[in-house]
Amino acid sequence: MKYLAVLAFIFGSFAAAQTVNLVDLQQPPGGPVLPGTTGLEVLQFRVYKNAGSGASNMTQVKVSLNVSTNNDWASAYLYYDVDGSRTVTGGDQILDNTSIASGGVITFNGFSQVIQDSFYNGRDYLVVIDVEAQGTATPGNTISMDIDAPDLTVSAGTVTAPLGAISSNIHTIRLDPGCEIDVERNATAIPSSSTLNHDIGYIPTSGGNVTFDILNTGSGALQLTGTPTIEFLNPNNCTAAQTGTPPSTSVASMGSTSFTVAVDPNLQTAFSFVIHIESDDFDEGVYVIQVIGSAVPYPEISIEYNSAVVDDGDSISLGSYTAGIAQTLNFTIKNTGPAALNLSGTPIVDFPTQQNVNCTLATPPTTPVAANTGSTTFTVSFTPAGSGNWIFSIWVESNDQDENPYNITLDGSSPAVTPTRLGVYRDPDNANATLAFGTQPIVSVQDANGAVDNSNNTTVIVASITTGTGATGASLGGTVTATCVNGYATFSSLSIDMEATGYTLTFTDQASTLTSAVSGSFDVGPAPPAPKKDSGNDGGGCSTGLPGTPWMLLCAALALLALAGRLTFKKI
């Protein structure tokens, strides 16, 4: 609401002819601060005046310094934030500094700052302090500042604070004992956050337990200082409480302790709660975990290869396999969720990506997969198509809540092949006499296993009609040669001039070093009819030699008849 008020204030109209405005911007973040810290940015504000009002300068600023004792700070500085970065940089200007406070008020003066027109042209200022050294500053004390309209002295006009007094965030003086708290669940780190959620998954309405580990990765002992040690806040649709052995309140360097939470959802729907862990960690004095979960039964899919879980989205490097030879891989689908897992894909296991490799589902999985401990297996057959790298993906669709589809990428490579023969990759088809085939053939250079030599970009393939097939005397037209690109030769304009059934094409390499290949049988349909030519005979006894002329004469005759009818009517 404060920032809505800022907008209303900026764009509103004001009756006062000469008003200087003091407004709040985003304050520097608070938090722990070590004794001896210098250049601690505490307070930020902006000063501007009404557009069109008379000239005015700011000549004095007072701030109220809220600390338990004045011994907590050594010096205070007022900066003009020249570059508008909202932090102290090399180009910013110190207007005044002091080490004296009277009645908790620090006064900066001895300067004259021009006050600019409008909020957008206003100048920003920062109040910065140096914290006293350890032994003088008191750990646990807090530092914060306030400023209000009466705290500004200007040469002309009235100062207002339309949004009220400006208060900084709170900075707490703390010693660093060298400890470092971290929290994990199932060996996975959980960051401290007031915005990020940690999902503990399914807990039935009958209740369940969740265990967390507290780790100290620092050099000093970690002290858990909260009362209670583990605090539970803001339960939604559940109760949450610590159960079993409580965590140790002192955790040695590189040590750990654990605690278990009993969670009881009220209804079969989503639930949430917050965990607070207070400690003497310097910068994570309150560790916050936003816990969410669900009491709705749902399946939970995982896929294993070689008895190890392959996470959704992960990759498997299979290594080197000879091209042209089929291989098999076995996978297990498990359901650890409290509801049946339905495999819903069509096909049930798909291979949407296949590059330089051919994949088939040799043995499909069964569905549904029973809740909690159910499993099913499937087998994939893959054949590297040629030398070099290859890659394919496995895609499994299901009713899993957050891993649908489950996809795994697999890759590998095949050594260079020694070509010995040609193979027909695509047969000719959709042919009519004299016209280029609708489907042109593609021929590959292969080794004895049928693996394509993907490095071949030079072999020239020659096509011809296989002797004894099709019509006697037929000729093959178009460009009858094609050069390999990555092991494949693609023809583009082959045609046959005579209609017949049972044609095949023979493909040979121009150098005659490879075994030839013969296409599958195909038919050549009739040639399209020749386009008709105008003979000059309109079929009505007229020979004009011009197409359409008889129709033009007929139209003219009809027009004359109509005209004659009108003339006769007038005579009557």
N, C-alpha and C positions, 0 to 999 in steps of 0.2 A: 504493500500500500504506500510505503514511503516513496517508491520510485514513480508510482502513478501521480503522487502529489508533486514530485519534481517536474513531471511533464506538464501538469496543470499550471504550475507556477511559471515555467518557462514560456508557455504559449499564452498565458493569460495577460490581461491588460491591467495596469496599475495606475491608481489615481495620483500617487505621490510623484512629484516632479523630480525629486532628487533623492533616490533610494539606492543605497549600497547594500548588496545582498551577500550573505555568508551562507554557503550551502555545503552539504555533505557529499562527498564522493565515496567510492569504495575504499574502505579503510585497509591499511596494511594488515596482513593476517597476524593473529595472536598466536600464543603457544609458549613453550618453554624457552628460556633464555639463560645462557651460562653467565656466571659472574665474569666480569672483564670484557664482555661483548661491547664492541664499539660500533657506532653508526647504526643503532637500532631504530628503524623507522616506526614511529608510534602513531602519529596523527597526520591526516591529510585534509585539506579544505580548499575551496575555491571562492574567490572574491570577484565580483563584477558589479556594474551599476546599470541603471535603466538606460536604454539606448536614447541618445539625444539629450541627456541631462548634462549639467555643467561638469567641468573638470573637477577631479578629486583625487587625492593621494592617500594611501594607507601609510601611517607613520608609527604605529605601535600595535603589538599583538600580545595578549596575555593568554596563558593556558593554565588550567588547574591540573597539577600533577598529583595523581592519586596513588600514593605509595604508603606502605606501613611505616617507613622511616625515610627521611631524606638522605640517609647514608647509602641508599640503594643506587643512586645515580651520581655521576661525577660532573658531566657537562651536558648542556642542552643546546641545540642549534635550530635556527629557523632558516630553511632553504626556500628559494624561489625555484620552482620546478620548470626550468627554462624550456626543456624539450617536451614537456607534457607527458613524460613516460610514467609518471606516478611512482617513480623510485629515484633515489639519488644516483646521478651519473656525473661524469667528469665535467659536463658543460653547465651544471646547475650552480646557482649563485648563493653563497652563504650571506644572509642579511644581518644576522647577529648571533652571538653565542654567549652563554652565561653559565655559571656554576652556582648561582644564588637563587633561592626561592624564598619568598616572603609569604608566610601564611599559606603555604602550599601552592602559591601562584608564581609562575615563571613569567617574567616580562622581557619581551624583545623590543628594542627600539634603536634609534640612531640610523634609520633608513627612511626613504620616501619612495613608495611604489605606486606608479600610475595605475589607476583602476580603470579597466577597459569596459567598453559597452558590451552588453549581452552575455548570456550564459556561455555561448560558444566561444567568445573571445576572452572570457575571464581567465585570470591567472591562478595557477595551482601552487599551493605551498605545503611543505612537509616539515613536521617537527621531529627531530632526531635526537636521541640521547646516547651517551656512553654509560654503560652499567659499571658500577664499582667492582673492584677485584674481589676474588674469593677471600673471605675473612672479614670483609667490610660489608658487602651486600649480603642480605639475609635470605637463605634459601626458603622458599615457600611464600615470600612476599610477592605481591603483584604490582605491576606498573600499568597505569592507563591514564588517559588525558581527556579533558573536556574543554570545549570552547563554545562561547555563545556570543550573541550580538554585542552586548556591552563590553566584550573583551577586545574589540577592534576600535582603534582611534583613526579617524579619517579627517581630511582637511575640509571637506564640505559634504553635506548630506546627512541622512539618517541611516544607520546600519540596522538591518533586519536579518533575522534568521528564520526564513519562512517555514522551514521544516523543524525548527526547534534547535536546541543545543546539540552540538556534534560530540559524540563520544567515540573514543578509539576502542579497538579490541583489547583484550587483557593479555598481558605478558607476565608469565610466572617465572621467577628466578629459581633455577633448579641446578643442582650439582649433577654431573654425569658419572654414575658409578661404574660405567663400562659394561653394563649388562645390555642385552638386546633380546627382546621378546619376539617370538614368532609362535603362531598357532597353526596346527595341522590337523587334518582328518583324513584317515586312510593314506597317510604319507603324502598328502597334497597340501601345499601351503594355502592358508586362507588369509588374505590381506585384511588389515584393520580398515574399515570403511563404514561411513554412515550412509552411503548410497548404494554400494555394490551388495548384491544378495548372494548368500551361500545356500545352495539347494541341497537339502539332505534327503530328498527323494520321498519315497512312500513310507508313511507310518500309518498303520491301521487304527481305527477308532478304539481298538482294545489297548493301544499304547505300544511304545517301543523305546529302546534305548539307543543313544548316539554317543560315541566316545570321541573326545578331542584331546590332542596332545599339546602341552605348552613347552616350548623349547627355549633355552637360553643360549644363543650363539655368540654372546659377548664374552669379554675377558673377566668381568666381575660378576659376583653373585647377584641373582635376580630376586627381589623381594616382592611377593604378591601382597599388596597393602590394603585391598578392599575389605569392607565389612558388609555383607558376607564376601568371601574370597571370590566367588563367582556369582554375579548378579544377573537376574533375568527380568527384562522389562518388556512392556507393550505386547503381551500375549494376545494373539488374534486367533479365535477358534481353537484354542488349545490351552493346556497348562504345561509349563516347563519347569523342572526343578532338578537340582543336583542330587544324584543318587549314588549309593555305594561309597567307596573310599574317597574322601575329599583330596584335592590336590595339595601337594606340599607348598607351604608358603615361602620357602626359600629354595631356589633352584641354582645349583652350582654352575659355574662356567661350563658350557658345552653339555649341560645336563638337561633333563626333561622331567615333567610330571604330567599326569593325565587326570581328566575328570569325565564323568558320564552324566548325560542329561536324560532324564525320563520325560518323554514327550507323549502327551495324551490328547489327540485331536477330539474335539467335541462332535463335529459333524463330518460326513464324508465329502469334504471339499478342501480347498486350500487352507493352509495355516501359516502363521509366522510368529516370531518372537525375536528379541534382541538379547545378545550376551554382552555384558560389560566385565572386563577384567582389569582392575587397577593394579599398577605396579610402580616401581621406581625407575622403569625404563625412561631415559631422558626425553625422547620425542614421541613415545607411544605410551604415555602414562595411563591412558584409558584405552584399552584394546576393545574395539567395537566389532561385533559380528552380527550382521543382519541375516537371520536364519529364515528360510522359507521351505515349505514342503507341501505334500498333498496326502490326503487320506482317501483319495480316489484310486481304486486298483487300476493298474495299467501294466502293460508288458514292458520288458526291458531287454532289447536285443544286444547280443555281442556275437562277433564272428571270430573264430580261431583258425589259425594255420600252424601246423606243426605243434599243436597244443599250446600255442601262445596267442593271446588276444591281439587282434589287429584293430586298432581304433578306427571308428568311422572317419574317413578322409585321409587315412594313412597310406603309405606306399610300401611295397615289398620289392626288393631287388633280387631277381631270381638267378642272376649270373649268366653264364654262357651256355647256349644250347645249339646243337647242329641244326641248321635250317633244313626244312623239309621233313623233319622227323617229329611225329606227334608226341607230346608229353602230357602227363596228367597231374593235377593238383587236387588235393582233398581238403575240404573246409568243413567246419562244424559251426552250426548256428545254435546258440544257446539263448534261453529265455529265463532270466533271473527275476522277472517281475511277477507280481501277484495276479496277473490276468493272462489269458491265453494270447499268444502271439500269432497273428494271421499274416502270412506271406501273400501279399496282394498284387504283386507285379505280373504283367503279361508281356513277355514270358516271366516265369517265376524268378529266374535269375537272368539278367540281361548283360550284354557286353557293348555298351554304347560307343566305346572307343576301341578301335583295333587298327593299329598302325604297323604295317609290315609283319603282321601276325594274324592267323585265323583261329577263332575260338568257337567252341561249341560246349553245350551243357551235356556232359556224358551221363551223369546221374543226377536227377533233380532232387531237391529237398522235399520233405512232406510238410503239409500244413493242415491244421494249426499246430503250433508248438506249445506243449503244456506249460502251465504257470510254474514259477519258482525254480524248477530243476529240469525242465524239458529241453530236449536238444534234437537236432536233425542234421544230416550231412548232405553235402553235394560234391560232385566231382566235375572239374573243368578240364577239358581237353584243349590244348593249344599247340599250334604248329607254326614256328617262325617261317615266314614266307620267303625270306632271303637273308643275305648277309647284312651286317650292320646292326644298329640299334632297333629295338621294337618295344612297343608299349601297348597295354590294353587295360581296361577297367572293368570291374565287376560291380553291378548295381542291383541291390536287393530292396524292394519296396515292402513295407509292412505297416502295421498300426502302432508301431513304437511312437511315443510322444515327441521325442526330440532327435531321433536318428533315422529319419525317413526322407529319402532313401539312404540306406547304408552303402557307402561306396568305397572301394579299395582300388588303388592303382598298382599295377604290376609292370615291371620293366626288366629288360635283359638285352642280350646281344647275341649275335651269331657270327662265327668266323667267316672269312671270305670263302666263297664256293668256287669250285672248278667246273666251268660250264662244259657240258657234254652233249646237250640236246636242246631242241626247241620244244615248247609246249604252247598249246592254244589256250589262252586265258579267256577269250570271248569269241564265240563262233559268229560267222556272218549270218544275217537273217533279214527278214522284211525286204525281199528283193523283187523287183520287176525288171523285165528285159529293157535294156538301154539306159536304165536309171541307176544312179549310185545306190548301193545297198542302204536301207534304212538303219541297219545295225552293222557297223564296220568291225572287222575282226581285230583282236589284239593278240599278239604273240610274245611270249617271254623266252629269255635265255635261261636255261636251268642246268642244275647238276643232276647226277644220277638219282638223287632222292626227290627231285622235283623242286628243290629250293632255287629261288630266283637270284641271279647274279646282279644285285642292285648297283654294283659299281660299273656295269657295262653301259657305255654310252657311244659305242662305235660300231657294233655289229649291224650289218645291213641285211634285212630279211626280204626275200623275194617270194611273191605269191603267184600261183598258177592254178589252172583248173586241173584237178586230178584226172589223169587219163582214164577213159572209160566211164566217166560219170557225166550226167546231164545230157545235153543234146550234142550230137556229132557235128563238128565244125564250129561250135560255139567259141567265142573269143572273150578273154578277160580284159576289160577296159579300165581306164583311170590310171592312177599312179600305182604301179604294181610293186614298188619297193618302199620300205619304211626303215628308218634308223632307230636303234634302241635308245631310250632315255630311261636311265635307272633300271635297266634290264627289261624294259617293255617296249615293243614296237607297235605303234598304233597306225593302222591304215585309215585313209580318210575319203577316198573317192572310187573304190573298186566297184565295177559293174560288169554284168554279163549281157551279151546282146541277143541271146535266144532263150525263149521260154522252155522250161523243162523241169522235171522233178529229179531229186536225188543227186544234186551237185555236191561235191566236196572240193575244198581247196587244199593244195599242198604248199607248205611253207619250207623254204630252204634258206640257209645262210649263204650270202654271196661268196664267202671264202670256202664254202664246202667243207668246213671242219666240224660241223655239228650235225647230229642226227635230225632228219627232217621231222615235221609234224603235219598231221592231216586234221582238218576241221571236222566237225560234225556235219551230217547231211542236212541240206537245205534246198528249198524249191525256189525257182524263179518264175514269177507270174508273167502274164502277158504284158506286152508293151502298151503304154497308154495310147488311145486312138489319136490319129493325126488330126489336127485342127481343120475344120471345114473352110473351104475357100468359096467366095461368091462367084457363081458361074455367069452372072448377068441375066439369069432367067428367073423372073419373079413368079412363075407358075400361072400367070394370068394373061399370057399372050403378049406381054410387054417385055421388051428387052432394052433396059436403059443403061446397063453396064454400071449402075450406081446403086449400092445397097440402100434400101429404104425408099427409093423413088416411087414404086407402085403405091405405097401408102400415102405419099405426098400427093399423088394425082387423085386418089380416092377422096382425100380430105378436101381438095379443091372442088371436086364435083359436088360433094355434099354441100359445100358453101354456096355454090351457084344455085342449086335446087332451093335452098332456103331463101335466097334472095329473090328468086322467081316467085315463090309463094307470097312473099310480102308485097311484091309489085301487083300481083293479081288481086289481092285483097283490096288494095287502094282503088283499083278500077271499079270494083263493085260498089 
